[in-house]
Amino acid sequence: MPFPVSLFPPLTAVVSLTTVFLGFLFPLQPQALKAADVLYQHGVDSMLNPSNPRGTVTEHVVSGSKIFPGTARRYSLYVPAQYTPEQPAALMVFQDGHAFVSKRGDFRVPTVFDNLIARGAMPVTIAVMIDPGHKGELPDKRGWKPTPANRSVEYDTVSGDYANFLLEEVLPLIEADYRITQNPELRAICGNSSGGICAFSVAWHRPDRFRKVLSHIGSFVDLRGGHNYPPMIRKTDKKPIRVLLQDGENDLDNRHGNWPLANRQMARALSYQNYDYKLVFGDGGHDGKHAGTIFPDSLQWLWRGWKKQKP
């Protein structure tokens, strides 16, 4: 008489028991995951969709700053196809703009904006992708070589100087040609690393103008006082800003601080004060790979509820 099938354990159970047994004999040694070993893949919202209207991207130069004397920089301006002068556009500013404008880079702002705006997942938004200041003449090409000399001063300093620079010296140039909303709920700011803490500083010091922050691998460490933000948040009355923090388990750990720890401390401080915030962790390092692949989702979280706002 054959044995009932139910008397035999399923194959998965056998494998599991065998694995457990072997684990006692040959315990596995944990292996540290290196940032270079982590792979992320972009989704459909980061891919060109020929059926969606495509915005325009133009490049400009701004110089003669009174707030950051002796500096010059380039910026790219993305204007969505749906923009009309009759309706003020939302605004999003990106620090280290050259890292966001490429359609083949980690973030692909023009492509992602085209896709999300087309299906109403975010408002009709003008993007300003601006570089840090160079001293003297501008290099022939945008990028990290040479590193903009004024970057750390502008981005890592805990003050309202950079916010004032944007509001007084950059945005008026754009507002001369385009209508941009004055509703701070429809004005966002984003950056990576030192650009991430810079984005937070702008909204922290000027929540009357920016109320949405997207910080990737933010440098909330002791470069120029950024490690003081968590206690400042805890001791200061809650401000009307929404914050998304992204970081990776393999981010930097050096004499200035530990980036994953610093971002967790930021998140705990924001939680303590009941901020509208989100902390997203991956396994990556100090780069834009993880942040770039989740960028469309991050934008949708940041802009949620936008249809209830008046331009």
C-alpha positions in Angstrom: 0.0 0.0 0.0 1.6 3.3 -1.0 2.2 5.9 1.6 -0.2 8.9 1.7 1.4 11.9 0.1 0.8 13.9 3.3 3.4 11.7 5.1 6.2 13.2 3.0 7.4 16.7 3.9 7.3 19.1 1.0 10.6 19.6 -0.8 10.9 23.2 0.5 10.8 21.9 4.1 13.5 19.3 3.4 15.7 22.0 1.9 15.0 24.2 4.9 15.8 21.5 7.4 19.0 20.6 5.5 20.0 24.2 5.5 19.5 24.6 9.2 21.5 21.4 9.9 24.4 22.4 7.7 24.3 25.8 9.4 25.2 24.2 12.7 28.1 22.4 11.1 29.3 25.2 8.9 28.1 28.5 10.3 27.9 31.3 7.7 30.2 34.3 8.2 28.5 37.6 7.6 30.0 39.4 4.6 30.1 43.2 4.5 28.3 44.5 1.5 30.3 47.0 -0.4 28.7 50.0 -2.1 30.2 49.0 -5.4 28.3 45.6 -5.2 24.9 47.2 -4.9 22.9 47.4 -8.1 19.8 49.5 -8.7 17.7 49.6 -11.8 15.6 52.5 -13.1 11.9 52.1 -13.5 9.5 53.1 -16.3 9.1 56.7 -14.9 12.8 57.3 -15.6 12.5 56.1 -19.2 11.6 58.3 -22.2 8.0 57.9 -23.1 7.4 59.2 -26.7 3.7 59.6 -26.1 4.3 62.2 -23.4 4.8 65.9 -24.2 8.5 66.9 -23.7 9.6 70.0 -21.9 12.5 72.2 -23.0 15.9 72.5 -21.3 18.1 75.6 -21.8 21.4 76.5 -20.2 22.3 79.9 -18.6 25.0 81.7 -16.7 24.6 83.8 -13.6 27.5 86.0 -12.2 28.1 89.2 -10.3 26.7 87.9 -7.1 26.6 90.3 -4.1 26.0 87.5 -1.6 28.8 85.3 -3.0 31.2 87.9 -4.5 33.5 86.8 -7.3 31.5 83.7 -8.2 29.9 82.6 -11.5 27.9 79.5 -12.3 25.7 77.8 -14.8 22.2 76.5 -14.5 19.8 74.6 -16.6 16.2 75.6 -16.8 13.5 73.0 -17.5 10.1 74.3 -18.6 7.4 71.6 -19.1 5.4 71.5 -22.3 2.2 72.1 -20.3 3.4 75.5 -19.0 1.3 78.5 -20.0 1.7 82.1 -18.8 -1.9 82.1 -17.6 -1.2 79.6 -14.8 1.8 80.1 -12.5 4.0 77.0 -12.4 5.3 75.2 -9.4 9.0 75.4 -8.8 11.8 72.9 -7.9 15.4 73.9 -7.4 18.2 71.4 -7.7 21.7 72.0 -6.3 24.7 70.6 -8.2 22.4 71.0 -11.2 24.7 69.3 -13.7 24.1 66.0 -11.8 20.4 66.2 -12.4 20.0 67.4 -16.0 21.4 64.5 -18.0 18.8 62.2 -19.5 21.2 59.2 -19.0 22.3 60.1 -15.4 21.1 58.9 -12.1 18.2 61.3 -11.8 17.1 62.3 -15.4 15.0 65.3 -14.2 13.6 66.3 -17.6 12.4 62.7 -18.4 11.0 62.1 -15.0 9.2 65.4 -14.9 7.8 64.8 -18.4 6.3 61.5 -17.3 5.0 62.5 -13.9 3.5 65.8 -15.1 1.8 64.1 -18.0 -0.2 61.8 -15.8 -0.9 64.4 -13.0 1.4 62.8 -10.4 3.0 66.2 -9.8 2.2 69.8 -10.7 3.3 71.6 -13.8 6.8 72.4 -12.5 9.7 74.6 -13.7 13.0 73.1 -12.6 16.1 75.1 -11.9 19.2 72.9 -11.9 22.0 75.2 -10.6 25.7 74.6 -10.0 27.8 75.9 -7.1 29.9 78.9 -7.7 33.3 78.9 -9.4 35.8 81.6 -8.5 37.1 83.5 -11.6 36.3 82.2 -15.0 33.9 79.3 -15.6 35.4 76.0 -16.8 34.5 74.9 -20.3 32.3 72.1 -19.1 30.0 71.6 -16.1 30.8 68.8 -13.6 33.1 67.9 -10.7 36.4 68.7 -12.4 37.4 71.2 -11.3 35.3 71.1 -8.1 33.5 74.5 -7.7 35.6 76.4 -5.3 32.7 78.0 -3.4 30.6 74.8 -3.0 31.2 74.0 0.6 30.8 77.7 1.7 27.4 77.9 -0.1 26.1 74.5 0.7 27.5 73.4 4.1 27.2 76.6 6.0 24.3 76.6 8.3 22.7 80.0 7.5 20.2 81.7 5.3 22.8 83.1 2.8 22.1 80.6 0.1 18.4 80.9 0.4 18.8 84.7 0.0 21.0 84.1 -3.0 18.3 82.0 -4.7 15.5 84.4 -3.8 17.3 87.7 -4.6 19.7 86.9 -7.4 18.6 83.8 -9.3 14.8 83.4 -9.2 14.2 87.0 -10.4 16.1 86.2 -13.6 13.7 83.4 -14.3 10.6 85.2 -13.1 11.3 87.9 -15.7 10.3 85.3 -18.3 8.0 82.9 -16.6 5.3 83.0 -14.0 6.2 81.0 -10.9 3.9 80.5 -8.0 4.4 82.3 -4.8 2.7 79.6 -2.8 5.5 78.0 -0.7 3.6 74.7 -0.7 4.3 74.4 -4.4 8.0 75.2 -4.2 10.5 72.4 -3.5 14.2 72.1 -3.3 16.5 69.1 -3.7 20.2 68.2 -3.5 22.8 65.4 -2.9 25.4 65.3 -0.2 26.3 68.9 0.7 23.5 69.9 -1.7 21.1 67.9 0.5 21.9 69.8 3.7 21.8 73.0 1.6 18.2 72.1 0.4 17.2 71.6 4.1 18.8 74.9 5.1 16.9 76.9 2.5 13.5 75.6 3.7 14.6 75.8 7.3 15.5 79.5 7.0 12.8 80.5 4.5 9.7 78.3 4.9 7.8 81.3 3.7 9.2 80.5 0.2 10.1 76.7 0.2 8.2 74.0 2.1 9.3 70.8 0.4 12.8 69.2 0.8 14.3 66.2 -0.9 17.7 65.4 0.5 19.9 62.6 -0.9 22.9 61.3 1.2 22.7 64.6 3.0 25.8 65.9 4.8 24.3 66.6 8.2 27.8 66.2 9.7 30.5 68.5 11.1 31.7 70.1 7.9 30.4 73.6 8.7 28.0 72.9 11.6 25.5 70.7 9.9 25.6 68.2 12.9 23.8 70.9 14.9 20.6 70.5 13.0 19.1 67.6 15.0 19.2 69.5 18.3 18.1 72.7 16.6 15.0 70.9 15.2 14.2 69.5 18.7 14.5 72.9 20.4 12.7 75.0 17.7 9.0 75.3 17.1 7.9 73.1 14.3 8.1 74.7 10.9 5.6 74.0 8.0 8.0 71.9 5.9 7.9 68.4 4.4 11.1 66.5 4.3 12.3 63.3 2.6 15.7 62.0 3.6 17.5 59.3 1.6 20.7 57.6 2.5 22.6 54.3 2.2 24.1 51.9 4.8 27.4 52.2 3.0 27.6 56.0 3.0 30.6 57.9 4.3 32.1 57.5 7.8 35.1 59.8 8.3 36.4 62.5 10.6 33.5 64.8 9.9 31.0 62.2 11.0 29.0 59.2 10.0 26.5 60.0 7.2 24.0 57.1 7.9 24.0 57.9 11.6 23.6 61.7 10.9 20.6 61.1 8.7 19.0 58.8 11.3 19.5 61.5 13.9 17.8 64.0 11.6 14.9 61.6 11.1 14.5 61.1 14.9 14.5 64.8 15.5 11.9 65.4 12.8 9.8 62.6 14.3 10.1 64.1 17.8 8.6 67.3 16.5 6.0 65.5 14.5 7.2 66.8 11.1 5.8 65.4 7.9 8.9 63.4 6.9 10.1 60.2 5.5 13.5 58.4 5.8 14.4 55.9 3.0 17.5 53.8 3.4 19.2 51.6 0.8 22.5 49.6 0.8 24.4 52.0 -1.4 27.2 54.5 -0.7 27.9 58.1 -1.3 26.4 58.4 -4.8 23.1 58.9 -6.5 22.4 55.3 -7.7 19.7 54.4 -5.1 18.3 58.0 -4.9 18.1 58.1 -8.7 16.1 54.9 -9.0 13.6 55.9 -6.4 13.5 59.5 -7.6 10.0 59.3 -9.2 8.6 57.7 -6.1 10.2 60.4 -3.9 8.7 63.1 -6.0 5.3 61.7 -5.8 5.5 61.4 -2.0 6.9 65.0 -1.8 4.2 66.4 -4.0 1.2 64.5 -2.7 -1.8 66.6 -2.1 -0.6 69.3 -4.6 -4.0 69.5 -6.3 -5.5 71.0 -3.2 -3.1 74.0 -3.4 -3.7 77.2 -5.2 -0.9 78.3 -7.6 
